[in-house]
């Protein structure tokens, strides 16, 4: 293990550079790099594509002093590929973290305006840390992640200020060998914009997508309202 290496696992299946998960995790890596860390990034849909890639990824995990997962919320939990990756990692590592074990930090973001929807996913990450022999650094929860739309935080304007503050604090604590401070957790949970504004913008975006795909006039369709089933 190299105490000065930080590894990010991006849990989104979107292309590289297109996900909010990568925007959040990438910013944290940049801040850790400023503290003298060597940083690496892996994408879950790539590392599970073949046995060779999975083996190479496990070597990255074994060599990191800080392991960061940044993932989107799927309903109320982690995406399947993320769960599978964590299972594979846990199977290769001893339980009960030692005092000098690597740190594990999780960042979860959801499309719901409220950050608390991420709590179950972060609880799963906490359990993974215990079973896989990592020291739990803590979890950061972001609501309204769709507002970032995968943009780097530096390009997101003032609405990203709380997330930036949270990740700055996280990097400082990890670099000092400490878990997340409560201030960082609370900052990340701060809404990026009022919930009503977020849902209004989201609704407009939904209608624009429907218009582009020729489905605008069918948004109110209820094909199964009469109890019939769609035939195969």
C-alpha positions as CSV (number, residue, x, y, z in Angstrom):
1,X,0.0,0.0,0.0
2,X,1.2,3.5,-0.9
3,X,-0.2,5.9,1.7
4,X,0.2,8.8,-0.7
5,X,-2.0,7.3,-3.5
6,X,-5.7,8.0,-3.8
7,X,-7.9,5.9,-6.1
8,X,-11.3,7.0,-7.3
9,X,-13.9,4.5,-8.5
10,X,-16.6,6.2,-10.6
11,X,-19.8,4.3,-10.1
12,X,-21.7,5.8,-13.0
13,X,-22.0,4.0,-16.3
14,X,-22.0,7.2,-18.3
15,X,-19.0,7.9,-20.6
16,X,-15.9,9.4,-18.9
17,X,-16.3,13.0,-18.2
18,X,-20.1,13.0,-18.4
19,X,-21.3,12.1,-14.9
20,X,-21.9,14.1,-11.8
21,X,-20.3,11.3,-9.9
22,X,-17.0,11.8,-11.7
23,X,-17.3,15.6,-11.3
24,X,-17.5,15.3,-7.6
25,X,-14.9,12.6,-7.2
26,X,-12.6,14.3,-9.7
27,X,-12.7,17.5,-7.7
28,X,-11.7,15.6,-4.6
29,X,-8.8,14.0,-6.4
30,X,-7.6,17.4,-7.6
31,X,-7.6,18.6,-4.0
32,X,-5.8,15.6,-2.8
33,X,-3.2,16.0,-5.5
34,X,-2.6,19.5,-4.2
35,X,-1.8,17.9,-0.9
36,X,0.8,15.8,-2.6
37,X,-1.1,12.6,-3.4
38,X,-0.7,10.6,-6.5
39,X,-4.2,10.0,-8.0
40,X,-5.8,7.4,-10.1
41,X,-9.3,7.0,-11.6
42,X,-11.2,3.9,-12.5
43,X,-14.7,3.5,-14.0
44,X,-16.8,0.6,-12.8
45,X,-18.2,-0.4,-16.2
46,X,-14.7,-0.7,-17.5
47,X,-13.0,-2.6,-14.6
48,X,-15.7,-5.3,-14.7
49,X,-15.5,-5.8,-18.4
50,X,-12.9,-8.6,-18.3
51,X,-11.1,-10.7,-15.7
52,X,-7.8,-9.0,-16.6
53,X,-9.2,-5.5,-16.1
54,X,-10.7,-6.6,-12.8
55,X,-7.4,-8.0,-11.6
56,X,-5.6,-4.8,-12.5
57,X,-8.2,-2.8,-10.6
58,X,-7.8,-5.0,-7.5
59,X,-4.1,-4.2,-7.7
60,X,-5.0,-0.5,-7.8
61,X,-7.2,-0.9,-4.7
62,X,-4.5,-2.8,-2.8
63,X,-2.0,-0.1,-3.6
64,X,-4.1,2.9,-2.5
65,X,-4.0,4.7,0.8
66,X,-7.3,6.3,0.1
67,X,-10.1,4.7,-1.8
68,X,-13.0,6.9,-2.9
69,X,-16.3,5.7,-4.4
70,X,-18.4,8.3,-6.2
71,X,-21.7,6.9,-7.4
72,X,-25.3,7.9,-8.3
73,X,-28.3,6.6,-6.4
74,X,-30.4,4.0,-8.2
75,X,-33.9,4.2,-6.6
76,X,-32.6,4.0,-3.0
77,X,-29.4,2.0,-3.3
78,X,-26.2,1.6,-5.2
79,X,-26.1,0.6,-8.9
80,X,-25.6,-3.1,-9.5
81,X,-22.2,-2.7,-11.0
82,X,-21.0,-0.8,-8.0
83,X,-22.4,-3.5,-5.6
84,X,-20.6,-6.2,-7.7
85,X,-17.3,-4.3,-7.6
86,X,-17.5,-3.9,-3.8
87,X,-18.3,-7.6,-3.4
88,X,-15.3,-8.5,-5.4
89,X,-13.1,-6.2,-3.4
90,X,-14.4,-7.5,-0.1
91,X,-13.7,-11.1,-1.1
92,X,-10.0,-10.2,-1.6
93,X,-9.5,-8.4,1.6
94,X,-9.5,-9.2,5.3
95,X,-12.2,-8.0,7.6
96,X,-11.7,-5.7,10.7
97,X,-9.6,-2.8,9.6
98,X,-6.2,-2.3,11.2
99,X,-5.2,1.0,12.7
100,X,-3.1,1.8,9.6
101,X,-5.6,0.4,7.0
102,X,-6.5,2.5,3.9
103,X,-9.3,5.0,4.2
104,X,-12.6,4.5,2.3
105,X,-14.8,7.5,1.5
106,X,-18.1,7.4,-0.3
107,X,-19.9,10.1,-2.2
108,X,-23.5,9.5,-3.3
109,X,-25.6,11.8,-5.4
110,X,-29.2,11.6,-6.4
111,X,-31.7,13.2,-8.7
112,X,-34.1,13.9,-5.8
113,X,-33.8,17.4,-4.4
114,X,-33.2,16.1,-0.9
115,X,-29.8,14.7,0.0
116,X,-31.3,12.3,2.7
117,X,-32.4,9.8,0.0
118,X,-28.7,8.8,-0.2
119,X,-28.6,7.5,3.4
120,X,-29.3,3.8,2.7
121,X,-26.6,3.8,0.0
122,X,-24.0,5.3,2.3
123,X,-25.0,2.9,5.1
124,X,-24.2,0.1,2.6
125,X,-20.8,1.7,1.9
126,X,-20.1,1.9,5.7
127,X,-20.8,-1.8,6.1
128,X,-18.6,-2.6,3.1
129,X,-15.7,-0.7,4.7
130,X,-16.0,-2.8,7.9
131,X,-16.2,-6.1,6.0
132,X,-13.4,-5.2,3.6
133,X,-10.9,-4.0,6.1
134,X,-11.0,-0.2,5.3
135,X,-11.1,2.6,7.8
136,X,-14.4,4.4,7.2
137,X,-13.7,8.1,6.5
138,X,-17.4,8.9,6.1
139,X,-20.0,9.5,3.5
140,X,-21.1,12.6,1.6
141,X,-24.6,12.9,0.2
142,X,-25.7,15.3,-2.5
143,X,-29.2,16.0,-3.6
144,X,-30.3,17.5,-6.9
145,X,-27.3,16.1,-8.7
146,X,-28.9,16.5,-12.0
147,X,-28.3,20.3,-11.8
148,X,-24.6,19.7,-12.3
149,X,-25.2,17.6,-15.4
150,X,-21.6,16.2,-15.2
151,X,-20.0,19.6,-15.4
152,X,-16.7,20.2,-13.5
153,X,-17.6,21.9,-10.2
154,X,-15.5,25.0,-11.2
155,X,-17.8,25.5,-14.1
156,X,-21.1,25.1,-12.2
157,X,-21.1,28.6,-10.7
158,X,-22.3,29.5,-7.2
159,X,-24.7,26.6,-6.9
160,X,-21.7,24.3,-6.4
161,X,-20.2,26.3,-3.6
162,X,-21.4,24.0,-0.8
163,X,-20.2,20.9,-2.5
164,X,-16.8,22.6,-3.2
165,X,-16.6,23.5,0.5
166,X,-17.4,20.0,1.6
167,X,-14.8,18.4,-0.7
168,X,-12.1,20.9,0.3
169,X,-12.7,20.0,3.9
170,X,-12.7,16.3,3.1
171,X,-9.3,16.6,1.3
172,X,-7.8,18.5,4.2
173,X,-9.0,15.9,6.7
174,X,-7.9,12.9,4.7
175,X,-4.5,14.5,4.0
176,X,-4.1,14.9,7.8
177,X,-5.1,11.3,8.4
178,X,-8.5,12.1,9.8
179,X,-12.1,11.1,8.9
180,X,-14.6,13.6,7.5
181,X,-15.5,16.4,9.8
182,X,-19.2,16.9,10.4
183,X,-18.9,20.3,8.8
184,X,-18.1,18.6,5.4
185,X,-21.0,16.3,5.7
186,X,-23.4,19.1,6.5
187,X,-22.1,21.3,3.7
188,X,-22.6,18.6,1.0
189,X,-26.2,18.2,2.1
190,X,-27.0,21.8,1.6
191,X,-29.4,22.2,-1.4
192,X,-27.8,23.6,-4.6
193,X,-31.0,25.5,-5.3
194,X,-34.5,25.7,-3.9
195,X,-36.4,22.4,-4.4
196,X,-39.3,24.1,-6.3
197,X,-36.8,25.7,-8.7
198,X,-35.1,22.4,-9.2
199,X,-38.3,20.5,-10.0
200,X,-39.5,23.3,-12.3
201,X,-36.3,23.2,-14.3
202,X,-36.3,19.4,-14.3
203,X,-39.9,19.4,-15.6
204,X,-39.0,21.8,-18.4
205,X,-36.1,19.6,-19.4
206,X,-38.3,16.5,-19.4
207,X,-40.8,18.2,-21.8
208,X,-37.9,19.4,-24.1
209,X,-36.6,15.8,-24.3
210,X,-40.1,14.6,-25.1
211,X,-40.4,17.2,-27.8
212,X,-37.1,16.2,-29.4
213,X,-38.2,12.6,-29.4
214,X,-41.6,13.1,-30.8
215,X,-43.4,12.1,-27.6
216,X,-44.6,15.5,-26.3
217,X,-48.2,14.9,-27.1
218,X,-48.1,11.5,-25.3
219,X,-46.7,12.6,-21.9
220,X,-50.1,12.2,-20.3
221,X,-50.8,8.8,-21.9
222,X,-52.1,6.1,-19.5
223,X,-52.0,2.9,-21.7
224,X,-52.6,0.5,-18.8
225,X,-55.3,2.6,-17.0
226,X,-58.0,0.1,-18.0
227,X,-56.2,-2.8,-16.4
228,X,-55.1,-4.4,-19.7
229,X,-51.6,-5.7,-20.2
230,X,-49.1,-5.0,-22.9
231,X,-48.7,-8.0,-25.1
232,X,-45.2,-9.4,-26.0
